[in-house]
């Protein structure tokens, strides 16, 4: 299995980036048509995932250096700025009232500021794995930045799964639950199989599925409101 992952990584990263671009386009097209906020939130998150996959894919043709480092810095910043939008998706999916939505937006805004700051504060260290050059968090990264990164990477998935369970029970659709559960599953596959250095790659398949089910859930909500 590991040999397949190593051989496929430089090529399938481009496919993953293309899939994210397609899903982002679908989300933003549906937002333009319906003005439903869930399409906009999903589209922005998927844009961040697209940029992440694109820069990693470019690591198969670019050497580690100033250009790739600058692009990678923006990758960290985009991740910190856009991934917190998962919380508003949960709030709107659960039909929170105005007061609770405001509270979620305040929390999200704080997390976005921290996420952007974390992106700039992260010490970037070059790494060569699976035929690509990539920049990851280095040893000089401040502890607070590492904590924020952990919240963004793992602390967003559990609320998404829980919100998905509630929506599944109330709305009879598993789509939101699957977006969180599959993301969690693929994030866990790397450590579970001993491929710690390939966690970034294996989890990207979960990101594609998360984006797909975000789109499907937003379609479900829009169809209910249009009916």
Buried (B, 14 or more C-beta within 10 A) or exposed (E): EEEEBBEBBBEBBBEBBBBBBBBBBBBBEBBEEBEBBBBBBBBBBBBBBBBBBBBBBBBBEBEBEEEBBEBBBBBBBBBBBBBBBBBBBBBBBBEBEEEEBEEBEEBBEEBBBBBBBBBEBBBBBBBEBBBBBBBBBEEEBEEEBBEBBEBBBEBBBEBBBBBBBBBBEEBEBBBBBBBBBBBBBBBBBBEEBEBEBBBBBBBBBBBBBBBBBBBBBBBBBBEEEEE
